[in-house]
């Protein structure tokens, strides 16, 4: 099989206490391969990361209220792959008021598996 796709980054600066869509998958889908969240607040924060599954109409957490110390970061996705189908969304919310975290997501977009003969 041949894997075709494009490596991409999705970034959001100053995510606060409103659920924020970091990335929405295109028609061909995506693999999320890494998600880093950095605390930019003057104090530690708690963050939640979720996937909204468009086809099932549900939102599920990858992590809920994870602590991120001041001046630090966490890796929510590291090594495993999260598959997003068309219109699925990756969302982040910080439990702290204000602009408290920055988010970087690495992914492979428009993934297509084809048999090679």
N, CA and C of each residue as an Amber inpcrd file, in Angstrom:
protein
   351
   0.8280000  -1.1780000   0.0000000   0.0000000   0.0000000   0.0000000
   0.8760000   1.2460000   0.0000000   0.3820000   2.2530000  -0.6480000
   1.0610000   3.5340000  -0.6860000   0.2440000   4.5450000   0.0900000
   0.9160000   5.2750000   0.9680000   0.2070000   6.3110000   1.7070000
   0.4870000   7.6510000   1.0460000  -0.5640000   8.2960000   0.5980000
  -0.4350000   9.6140000   0.0030000  -1.0400000  10.6190000   0.9680000
  -0.4390000  11.7550000   1.0760000  -0.9650000  12.7850000   1.9550000
   0.0280000  13.9130000   2.0950000  -0.4020000  14.9620000   2.7610000
   0.4410000  16.1370000   2.9570000   0.6060000  16.3810000   4.4430000
   1.8530000  16.5920000   4.8490000   2.1250000  16.9520000   6.2370000
   1.7450000  18.4160000   6.4410000   1.0600000  18.6760000   7.5390000
   0.5810000  20.0240000   7.8470000   0.7240000  20.2960000   9.3450000
   0.6510000  21.5680000   9.6880000   0.5250000  22.0050000  11.0700000
  -0.7410000  22.8320000  11.1850000  -1.4150000  22.7130000  12.2960000
  -2.5290000  23.5920000  12.6400000  -2.1390000  24.2570000  13.9460000
  -2.1580000  25.5800000  13.9930000  -1.7350000  26.2960000  15.1990000
  -2.8000000  27.3110000  15.6020000  -2.9340000  27.5020000  16.9030000
  -3.8080000  28.5370000  17.4620000  -3.0720000  29.1880000  18.6190000
  -3.0700000  30.4900000  18.6200000  -2.4350000  31.2700000  19.6820000
  -3.5180000  31.7980000  20.6150000  -3.1880000  31.8850000  21.8850000
  -4.0510000  32.5300000  22.8790000  -5.4270000  31.8810000  23.0300000
  -5.4610000  30.5680000  23.1630000  -6.7200000  29.8770000  23.4250000
  -7.0910000  30.0990000  24.8880000  -8.3400000  30.4180000  25.1140000
  -8.8070000  30.6900000  26.4720000  -9.9360000  29.7710000  26.8840000
 -10.8910000  30.3170000  27.6360000 -11.9270000  29.4860000  28.2320000
 -13.1760000  29.3220000  27.3560000 -13.0330000  29.5380000  26.0580000
 -14.0850000  29.2380000  25.0940000 -13.5900000  28.0860000  24.2250000
 -14.4030000  27.0590000  24.0510000 -14.0080000  25.9230000  23.2140000
 -13.6330000  26.4350000  21.8230000 -12.4270000  26.0920000  21.3850000
 -11.8720000  26.6040000  20.1360000 -11.5450000  25.4580000  19.1920000
 -12.0430000  25.5390000  17.9740000 -11.7040000  24.5310000  16.9670000
 -10.2930000  24.8120000  16.4650000  -9.4190000  23.8460000  16.6490000
  -8.0340000  23.9660000  16.2040000  -7.9040000  23.4930000  14.7590000
  -8.6910000  22.4590000  14.4150000  -8.5630000  21.8670000  13.0760000
  -9.8610000  21.1650000  12.7020000 -10.2340000  21.2790000  11.4250000
 -11.3750000  20.5540000  10.8620000 -10.8700000  19.7230000   9.6900000
 -11.1700000  18.4430000   9.6940000 -10.6630000  17.5300000   8.6680000
 -11.3490000  17.7700000   7.3180000 -10.5710000  17.6830000   6.2310000
 -11.1360000  17.7970000   4.8880000 -11.8240000  16.4950000   4.4790000
 -12.3920000  16.4660000   3.2930000 -13.1550000  15.3120000   2.8060000
 -12.3620000  14.0070000   2.8300000 -11.0780000  14.0640000   2.5140000
 -10.2730000  12.8430000   2.4570000  -9.7840000  12.3850000   3.8270000
 -10.0150000  13.1830000   4.8630000  -9.6220000  12.7850000   6.2110000
  -8.1870000  13.1240000   6.5550000  -7.8320000  12.8700000   7.8240000
  -6.5060000  13.2120000   8.3410000  -6.0980000  12.2660000   9.4540000
  -4.7850000  12.1870000   9.6680000  -4.2180000  11.5400000  10.8430000
  -3.6040000  12.6290000  11.6990000  -4.0250000  12.7540000  12.9420000
  -3.3520000  13.6340000  13.8870000  -2.1940000  12.8430000  14.4750000
  -0.9970000  13.4140000  14.4310000   0.1620000  12.6740000  14.9170000
   0.8200000  13.3100000  16.1430000   0.5220000  14.5750000  16.4180000
   1.0540000  15.1970000  17.6210000   0.2260000  16.4210000  17.9590000
   0.0370000  16.6630000  19.2590000  -0.6630000  17.8550000  19.7460000
   0.0670000  18.3510000  20.9830000   0.6510000  19.5350000  20.8760000
   1.3740000  20.1600000  21.9820000   0.6190000  21.4020000  22.4430000
   0.5290000  21.5770000  23.7480000  -0.1470000  22.7340000  24.3250000
   0.8010000  23.3920000  25.3170000   1.0830000  24.6870000  25.0940000
   2.0020000  25.4380000  25.9470000   1.2360000  26.4520000  26.7860000
   1.5580000  26.5140000  28.0660000   0.9620000  27.4900000  28.9740000
   1.6480000  28.8430000  28.7630000   0.8640000  29.8550000  28.4030000
   1.4010000  31.1990000  28.2190000   0.8930000  32.1540000  29.3050000
   0.1740000  31.5980000  30.2660000  -0.3810000  32.3760000  31.3770000
   0.6840000  32.5880000  32.4500000   0.4040000  33.4850000  33.3640000
   1.3120000  33.7230000  34.4910000   1.1180000  32.7220000  35.6170000
   0.1920000  31.7950000  35.4330000  -0.0290000  30.7380000  36.4210000
  -0.3780000  29.4520000  35.6810000  -0.3240000  28.3340000  36.3800000
  -0.6730000  27.0570000  35.7710000  -2.1340000  27.0440000  35.3390000
  -2.4420000  26.1990000  34.3490000  -3.8000000  26.1180000  33.8120000
  -4.2240000  24.6570000  33.6910000  -5.4880000  24.4560000  33.3870000
  -6.0140000  23.1340000  33.0620000  -6.6290000  23.2140000  31.6730000
  -6.3330000  22.2080000  30.8370000  -6.8600000  22.2060000  29.4760000
  -7.5920000  20.9030000  29.1870000  -8.5480000  21.0050000  28.2790000
  -9.2620000  19.8310000  27.7830000  -9.1580000  19.8250000  26.2670000
  -8.9520000  18.6370000  25.7120000  -8.8620000  18.4570000  24.2650000
  -9.8950000  17.4170000  23.8680000 -10.6700000  17.7260000  22.8450000
 -11.7320000  16.8140000  22.4260000 -11.7700000  16.6740000  20.9160000
 -12.4270000  15.5930000  20.4770000 -12.6990000  15.3570000  19.0650000
 -14.2100000  15.3620000  18.8970000 -14.6750000  16.1660000  17.9500000
 -16.0910000  16.1870000  17.6040000 -16.2640000  15.3320000  16.3540000
 -16.9770000  14.2220000  16.5020000 -17.2090000  13.2960000  15.3990000
 -18.4640000  13.7380000  14.6510000 -18.2850000  14.2750000  13.4510000
 -19.3980000  14.8380000  12.6850000 -20.4170000  13.7800000  12.2690000
 -19.9530000  12.5830000  11.9310000 -20.8740000  11.5520000  11.4440000
 -21.7400000  10.9780000  12.5620000 -21.2350000  10.9830000  13.7950000
 -21.9940000  10.4420000  14.9260000 -22.6460000  11.5260000  15.7800000
 -22.2520000  12.7780000  15.5600000 -22.8210000  13.8730000  16.3270000
 -22.4560000  13.8520000  17.7980000 -21.2450000  13.3780000  18.1210000
 -20.7900000  13.3400000  19.5090000 -19.4250000  14.0120000  19.6360000
 -19.1430000  14.4830000  20.8410000 -17.8410000  15.0410000  21.1590000
 -17.2600000  14.2490000  22.3200000 -16.0340000  13.7550000  22.1560000
 -15.3880000  12.9450000  23.1940000 -14.0300000  13.5560000  23.5450000
 -13.6140000  13.3500000  24.7900000 -12.3650000  13.9420000  25.2690000
 -11.1750000  13.0180000  25.0320000 -10.0670000  13.6220000  24.5930000
  -8.7810000  12.9340000  24.5950000  -8.1200000  13.1340000  25.9550000
  -8.3490000  14.3050000  26.5370000  -7.8850000  14.6260000  27.8890000
  -8.8300000  15.6900000  28.4410000  -9.1260000  15.5960000  29.7310000
 -10.0390000  16.5620000  30.3540000  -9.3820000  17.1370000  31.6040000
  -9.3210000  18.4660000  31.6390000  -8.7580000  19.2070000  32.7740000
  -7.3310000  18.7800000  33.1170000  -6.5130000  18.5850000  32.0820000
  -5.1060000  18.2170000  32.2980000  -4.3240000  19.4470000  32.7680000
  -3.5180000  19.2930000  33.8140000  -2.7500000  20.4390000  34.3060000
  -1.5620000  20.7540000  33.4050000  -1.3590000  22.0520000  33.1640000
  -0.1810000  22.5270000  32.4330000   0.4690000  23.5970000  33.3080000
   1.6030000  23.2780000  33.9090000   2.2570000  24.2400000  34.8020000
   2.7230000  25.4940000  34.0500000   2.8510000  26.5930000  34.7860000
   3.3370000  27.8320000  34.1960000   4.7010000  27.5970000  33.5390000
   4.8810000  28.1360000  32.3470000   6.1550000  27.9990000  31.6240000
   6.4090000  26.6110000  31.0770000   5.3780000  25.7830000  31.0040000
   5.5540000  24.4000000  30.5820000   4.5960000  24.0650000  29.4410000
   4.6690000  22.8180000  28.9840000   3.7620000  22.3430000  27.9400000
   3.4500000  20.8660000  28.1780000   2.4060000  20.3880000  27.4920000
   2.0770000  18.9630000  27.5210000   1.8880000  18.4710000  26.0970000
   2.1320000  17.1880000  25.9030000   1.8500000  16.5290000  24.6300000
   0.6190000  15.6610000  24.8380000  -0.4640000  16.0400000  24.1970000
  -1.7070000  15.2880000  24.3310000  -1.7000000  14.0910000  23.3940000
  -1.1810000  14.2870000  22.2010000  -1.0340000  13.2030000  21.2240000
   0.4540000  13.0950000  20.9410000   1.0220000  11.9010000  21.1350000
   2.4540000  11.7140000  20.9200000   2.7180000  10.2660000  20.5450000
   2.8390000  10.0100000  19.2660000   3.1610000   8.6620000  18.8170000
   1.9870000   7.9150000  18.2290000   0.8530000   7.9160000  18.9300000
  -0.3240000   7.2560000  18.3630000  -0.9180000   8.1560000  17.2820000
  -1.8140000   7.6200000  16.4920000  -2.4780000   8.4110000  15.4580000
  -3.9720000   8.4660000  15.7640000  -4.5330000   9.6520000  15.6540000
  -5.9650000   9.8510000  15.8090000  -6.5110000  10.1090000  14.4150000
  -7.4610000   9.3070000  13.9840000  -8.0320000   9.4490000  12.6480000
  -9.2170000  10.4030000  12.7130000  -9.1930000  11.4050000  11.8520000
 -10.3320000  12.3000000  11.7010000 -10.9150000  12.0920000  10.3070000
 -12.2080000  11.8600000  10.2640000 -12.9080000  11.7400000   8.9890000
 -13.4500000  13.1110000   8.6030000 -14.0350000  13.1910000   7.4250000
 -14.5350000  14.4560000   6.9030000 -15.3730000  15.2210000   7.9320000
 -15.0340000  16.4900000   8.1250000 -15.7310000  17.4330000   8.9910000
 -15.5580000  17.1790000  10.4920000 -14.7980000  16.1510000  10.8990000
 -14.4740000  15.9640000  12.3100000 -13.5850000  17.1290000  12.7610000
 -13.6880000  17.4940000  14.0480000 -12.9490000  18.6440000  14.5570000
 -12.1400000  18.2810000  15.7920000 -10.9770000  18.9010000  15.9100000
 -10.1750000  18.8500000  17.1250000 -10.3790000  20.1810000  17.8440000
 -10.7720000  20.1110000  19.1230000 -11.0790000  21.3190000  19.8830000
 -10.2660000  21.3670000  21.1700000  -9.9760000  22.5910000  21.6130000
  -9.2550000  22.8100000  22.8670000  -9.9700000  23.8990000  23.6520000
 -10.0380000  23.7130000  24.9580000 -10.5500000  24.7420000  25.8550000
  -9.6710000  24.7590000  27.0950000  -9.4370000  25.9590000  27.6070000
  -8.6430000  26.1420000  28.8230000  -9.5930000  26.5630000  29.9340000
  -9.4050000  26.0260000  31.1080000 -10.2970000  26.3430000  32.2180000
  -9.9680000  27.6910000  32.8540000  -8.9750000  28.3850000  32.3170000
  -8.5550000  29.6710000  32.8530000  -9.0790000  30.7980000  31.9680000
  -9.6130000  31.8300000  32.5750000 -10.0940000  32.9850000  31.8260000
  -8.9280000  33.6980000  31.1640000  -9.1620000  34.1940000  29.9600000
  -8.1320000  34.9310000  29.2380000  -7.4240000  34.0570000  28.2280000
  -6.4050000  34.6140000  27.6560000  -5.6270000  33.9320000  26.6170000
  -4.4930000  33.1900000  27.2970000  -4.6680000  31.8760000  27.4810000
  -3.7880000  31.1610000  28.3980000  -2.8780000  30.1150000  27.7690000
  -3.2180000  29.5800000  26.5760000  -2.3870000  28.5310000  25.9840000
  -2.2520000  28.7160000  24.4750000  -1.1430000  28.1960000  23.9520000
  -0.9210000  28.0910000  22.5130000  -0.9400000  26.6110000  22.1510000
  -1.4500000  26.2980000  20.9550000  -1.6240000  24.9050000  20.5260000
  -0.9620000  24.6970000  19.1700000  -0.2000000  23.5940000  19.0570000
   0.3890000  23.1830000  17.7720000   0.0220000  21.7280000  17.5320000
  -0.5730000  21.4630000  16.3720000  -0.9600000  20.1090000  15.9930000
  -0.2470000  19.7570000  14.6980000   0.4260000  18.6070000  14.6760000
   1.0330000  18.0910000  13.4560000   0.1470000  16.9830000  12.9300000
  -0.0330000  16.9520000  11.6110000  -0.9640000  15.9900000  11.0380000
  -0.5920000  15.6510000   9.6080000  -1.1920000  14.5740000   9.1360000
  -1.1080000  14.2020000   7.7200000  -2.5170000  14.3490000   7.1780000
  -2.6480000  15.1790000   6.1560000  -3.9560000  15.5190000   5.6120000
  -4.1690000  14.8430000   4.2590000  -5.4380000  14.6120000   3.9380000
  -5.8190000  13.9960000   2.6710000  -5.1530000  12.6300000   2.5130000
  -5.3120000  11.8150000   3.5240000  -4.6980000  10.4880000   3.5500000
  -5.4950000   9.5700000   2.6220000  -4.7800000   8.8470000   1.8040000
  -5.3980000   7.9350000   0.8570000  -4.5710000   6.6620000   0.8140000
  -5.1620000   5.5450000   1.1960000  -4.4500000   4.2760000   1.1290000
  -4.8720000   3.5480000  -0.1240000  -3.9080000   3.2690000  -0.9540000
  -4.1880000   2.5720000  -2.2200000  -3.3580000   1.2990000  -2.3000000
  -3.9450000   0.2170000  -2.7280000  -3.1310000  -0.9870000  -2.9400000
  -2.2340000  -0.7940000  -4.1600000  -1.0130000  -1.2870000  -4.0550000
  -0.1220000  -1.2630000  -5.2200000   0.1130000  -2.6820000  -5.6660000
  -0.0870000  -2.9340000  -6.9230000   0.0690000  -4.2800000  -7.4680000
   1.1790000  -4.3190000  -8.4680000
